[in-house]
Amino acid sequence: MMPTAFKPLVHGIFDPATWTVTYVVYQREGGECAIIDSVLDYDSKSGRTSHDTADKVVGFVRDHKLQVKWILETHAHADHLTAAPYLKERLGGQIGIGANITAVQQVFQKVFNLEPEFKTDGSQFDVLLKVGQHMTLDDGVGEIMDVPGHTPACVAYQFGDAVFVGDTLFMPDVGTARCDFPGGSAKSLFASVQKLLSLPHDTRLFMCHDYPPNNRPAAFESNVADQRANNIHVHDGVTEADFVAMRTQRDATLEMPVLILPSVQVNIRAGELPPAEANGTRYLKIPLNTL
């Protein structure tokens, strides 16, 4: 449980191109803040990056005179590139991710046959965060929760009554994340969800993505009571066996995310692009007939 209780202010910036929500979490105007799961705009047709979405974050932080202490990733995303280095350059802060990112780096170093200089020790990030480790925002204290399943390195961040769940949960009418990436596990995801849903019923849960069905507006805040009553995959009464069977069957029908190849290569580097080659250009790899 949290060492101190507080109700942080949360501002979400939704990127419709990747269905991703970036959060700015803070206690007061002019205080310290954390940025969670940022987005670097990427045009897959041209291979060009841009910063329109990240600049919205920069604008919000500056408008509210916030001091960035943390730039956090819930995991190495497979559906969007992180803008963490761009935000750090403009706003400061430390880039943090769960300590198990090293396992993900080891897998994808082999998948992409990355350069020999690429390290799989997580040293690309400023801080590797361990379960139960505390983070402060002014006089409020946050904590890291281990929630593997979608990937083996997924974490959630709890600041007071707000938990940022990454891809562990979606809005109740969307369900839960896939578990068929390397190291993923439907059994582990079920246990992670139960951990989140054992929190007090009024705990606010903030999703990293929303994929709105039935043309409803994008939404990204729920709570434990709503999830337990209404989540289409893990509402109360769903057993582990039920969930694993559903998730395994469903995952077998899903296509790979559109941006998985560029996203993973960049995100395991803490958002830095691959090193330039002899001609001064940076390149991403596309492994053929492997994923």
N, C-alpha and C positions, 0 to 999 in steps of 0.2 A: 504493500500500500504506500501511498505518497507520504513523505515525511511532513509536508505542510499542505494544507488545503487552500486553494484559491480558485477563482473563476477567471481564467485569462480571456482577453479579447482575441477574437479570431477573424481574420480577413482572408477570404478565399478568392483566388483569381482563376477562373475556368478558361482553359484553352480548348476550343471546340475542334481544332485540327487533330488533337491527340486525345481528347476527352479527359484531360488531366487537370487536376486542381493543385495549384501552388498555394501554400498557406503562409501567412505572416502571423505569428503568435506573440502577444505582448501583454503587459499588465496596464500600462498607462502611456499617454502621450509623452514623448520625450524619453521614454525608458528603453530598456533592452528588449531585443526581439530575437526570435528564431524564424528562419525561413525553411520550409519543409517541402521537398519534392519540386524543385524548380524545373522550368522547361526552356530548352534552347530550340528555337524554331529551325527546322531543317527541311529543305526542299529536296526530296529524293530524286526528282527528275534532273535537277541541275547539280546536285551535290553541294549546294550553298547553304550556309547557316546565316541566321539573322537573329535579332534580339527584341522584336516587338513585344513578345510576352514577358521576357525578363525585364524590359524597361518599364512595364506596368508595375512590377514589383519594386523596382528602384524608385519610381515616382511615389508609390504609396509610402515607402519607408521614409523618404525625404519629406513628404508632405506632413507626416506625423512626427517628424524629428526623432525617429527611432535610431537606436544604436544596435547594429547587427552583432550579436554574439555568436550565433550558431547558424550554419547553413547545412541542413540535415537531409540525408537520404534514407528512406525506409528500406530500400534495397537497390540493387543494380537493375534499373528498369529495362524492359525489353520493348517498350512501346513509345518511348520518347527519350531524347537526349537531355541531359542535365545542363543547366546554365550556371552551375556552382562556381566555376572559376571566374566567369564574367561578373557575377554578383559580388564575389569576394574582392575583385579588383576595384569595384566601384563603391562598395559599402563596408568592406572589412568582414570580420568574422572568421570562424574556424569551420572547415568542411569536415563533417562527421558522418560515419556510417557504422553499422553493426560490425563487430570484430570478425564475424564469420565470412565477411567478404573475401577473405583469403581463399576459402574453398571454391568460391565462384570464379575467382581469378585463375586458379589452377586449372579448372575445367576449360575455361574459354581461351586460356593461353594456348592450349593444345588444339582446340577447335579451329582457331584462327592462325595457328602457327606464328604467333607474334614474335617480334624481334627479340634476340637473345637478351637484350638489356631490360626487357620488361620484367619487373619484379612482381612476385605473387605474395608479397608480405603485407600488402595494404598500405605501403608507405606513400602512395600517391595521395592519400587522404591525410588531413591534419590530425585527426583523432579517430581511433578505432574504439567504438563504444561497446562496453560489456554490459551484460544483463544486470540490472539493479544499480548501474552507475547513475549518479545524480548529475543534473545540469541545472544551473541557476539562471533565472531571468529576474533581475533586481532581487527582491527578497522572496520570490517564488522558486520552488525547487521542482524540477522535472526528473523523470526517470525513464530508463530504457526497458522495454519488455521484449522478450524473445518470442517471436510468432512465426516459426518456420512452417513451410508447407508449399506455398507458392514458389518460393526458392528456399534453399537451406539457410540463407543469410538474412531473411526478413526480420525486421524489428518494428515495434510500434513505439511512439513517443507519448508519454503521459505528462501533461502539464495541468496540475490541479484536476478539475472535473472534465478535462478534454483529453481525448486519446486520438492520436493520428495513426490510423490502422494500416496505411499503405494499401496493398492489394489483398489483404487477408479477408476483408469484407467489402461488399458493395452495398448500395442502397437495398432495402428489403425486397423490392420488386425485381432486382437484378441478381442477387444471391452472393456468390463467392467466386474467388479467382481460380483459374486453371492451375493444375499441379503437374503438368507433363513436361516442364522444362527440366534440364539436367539437375538432379538433386531434389526435385520436387516430390511431394508425398501427400496424397489425400488424407492418409491417416494422421500425419503431423498437422495438416491444416485443420482438421476437425478438432484436435486437441488445442490448437492455438485459438480457434474460435471460442471454444468452451472457456478458455482462460479469460478472453475479453468479455464474454457474456456472463461471467461470474462477478464482474464489477457491479457496483450499485446501479440500480435500474435507471437512475437519472443521469448516469455518466454520458456525456456527449461523445459521439463517435464521428470522426471526420474521415471520409473516404478519399483515396488518391484519385479515383476515376468515377465517372458516371457514364453509363450507356443507356440513356433513357428509352424505355419501351413505350409504345403507344403514343409517341409524340409528346410526352409530358416534358415540361421544362427541366433543364438540368438541375440536379439537387445533390448535395454532398454532405449534409449533416443529418445524423440519425441519433438514436440513443439505445442503450442496452435493452430497455423494455420493448421498444418498437422492433428491434432485431429479433428478440426472443419470441415475440408474438407473430411476426409477419415475414421474416426472411424466408424466401421460397426454397432455400437449400438447407438451412440449419435452424429452423424454428424449433421451439420446445417440442420434444417428442421424437425428433429425428435421431436415430441411433448412429453410432460410428459406422456400422456395417451398411446401413442405408446410404449414408453420405458417401462412403468410399465407392460403393457400386454406382451411384449416380454420377459422381465426379469422374470416375474412370471412363464410364460410357460416354459422358458428354465431352470430355477432353479429346477423345478419339475422333470426334467430328469437327474439331476446331482447326481453322487455318492458322498459320503462324502470323504473329503481328506484323503489320506492314513495315515497321521500322526496326524489327528485331536485329538485323545485321549491323546497321550503323549504331544503334542504341547501345548494344552490349559492348561493342568495341570501345566506345567513348566512355561509357559509364563506369566500366571497371578501371578506368584511368582517372577517376574522380572528375570527369568532364573535360579533361585535356584531350586535344586531338592527337592522333598518332604523330610520331616525329616526322619531320620533312625528309624526303629522300634527296638524292644527289642533285636533282633538278630544282629543288626548293619547294616542291609540291607535296602535300600530305595526301595519303591514300587510305581508303578503307578497303578491306578484303571481302570478297564474296565466295565462301567455300561452296563448291558445287557438289550436289548429290550427297550431302552429309547430314544436314539438319532435318 
